[in-house]
Amino acid sequence: MPVRATRIHDHLAAGQLSDASDLIHQLKAAVGIYGFIPIYEAANQLDERVNNQQEGIVETAKDLIAICKRATSEAKPA
């Protein structure tokens, strides 16, 4: 998940909103199926900002990356 979120960020930073939007939708679908609600909500917030071309898109993408990293680090066996 962090890799996908990083790819989203990279597309957004490069101004490639369409490519980023496609990846956001894929991520939302995947995390929604598995019940990762905090990640889904962060991705949804980013999706709304991208669709409405609101300020703070890149920062919101960074938040999504951080949430994905926390989720994957917490899921690793001890």
C-alpha positions as CSV (number, residue, x, y, z in Angstrom):
1,M,0.0,0.0,0.0
2,P,2.7,2.6,0.8
3,V,4.2,2.0,-2.7
4,R,0.8,2.7,-4.4
5,A,0.3,5.8,-2.2
6,T,3.7,7.0,-3.1
7,R,3.0,6.5,-6.8
8,I,-0.2,8.6,-6.3
9,H,1.8,11.3,-4.7
10,D,4.4,11.3,-7.5
11,H,1.7,11.7,-10.1
12,L,0.0,14.5,-8.2
13,A,3.4,16.3,-7.7
14,A,3.9,16.1,-11.5
15,G,0.5,17.4,-12.2
16,Q,-0.8,14.2,-13.6
17,L,-4.2,14.3,-12.0
18,S,-5.9,11.8,-14.3
19,D,-3.2,9.1,-13.6
20,A,-3.4,9.9,-9.9
21,S,-7.1,9.7,-9.9
22,D,-7.0,6.2,-11.5
23,L,-4.6,5.0,-8.8
24,I,-6.7,6.5,-6.0
25,H,-9.8,4.7,-7.2
26,Q,-7.9,1.4,-7.4
27,L,-6.6,1.9,-3.8
28,K,-10.1,2.9,-2.5
29,A,-11.6,-0.3,-4.0
30,A,-8.9,-2.5,-2.6
31,V,-8.9,-1.1,0.9
32,G,-12.7,-0.9,1.0
33,I,-13.0,-4.6,0.2
34,Y,-10.7,-5.5,3.1
35,G,-12.2,-3.1,5.5
36,F,-9.2,-0.7,6.0
37,I,-11.6,2.2,6.8
38,P,-8.9,4.8,7.9
39,I,-7.1,4.3,4.6
40,Y,-10.3,4.4,2.6
41,E,-11.3,7.6,4.3
42,A,-7.9,9.2,3.6
43,A,-8.0,8.1,0.0
44,N,-11.6,9.4,-0.4
45,Q,-10.6,12.8,1.0
46,L,-7.7,12.9,-1.5
47,D,-10.1,11.8,-4.3
48,E,-12.4,14.7,-3.5
49,R,-9.6,17.2,-3.4
50,V,-8.3,16.0,-6.8
51,N,-11.8,16.0,-8.4
52,N,-12.5,19.5,-7.1
53,Q,-8.9,20.7,-7.7
54,Q,-8.8,22.0,-4.1
55,E,-5.7,23.2,-2.4
56,G,-3.6,20.8,-0.3
57,I,-3.7,17.9,-2.7
58,V,0.0,17.0,-2.3
59,E,-0.2,17.3,1.5
60,T,-3.2,15.1,1.6
61,A,-1.3,12.5,-0.5
62,K,1.5,12.6,2.1
63,D,-1.1,12.0,4.8
64,L,-2.3,9.0,2.9
65,I,1.2,7.6,2.5
66,A,1.8,8.0,6.3
67,I,-1.5,6.1,7.1
68,C,-0.6,3.3,4.7
69,K,2.9,3.0,6.2
70,R,1.4,2.8,9.7
71,A,-1.1,0.2,8.6
72,T,1.5,-2.0,7.0
73,S,4.0,-1.7,9.9
74,E,1.3,-2.6,12.4
75,A,0.3,-5.6,10.3
76,K,3.8,-7.2,10.3
77,P,4.2,-10.2,12.7
78,A,6.4,-9.7,15.7
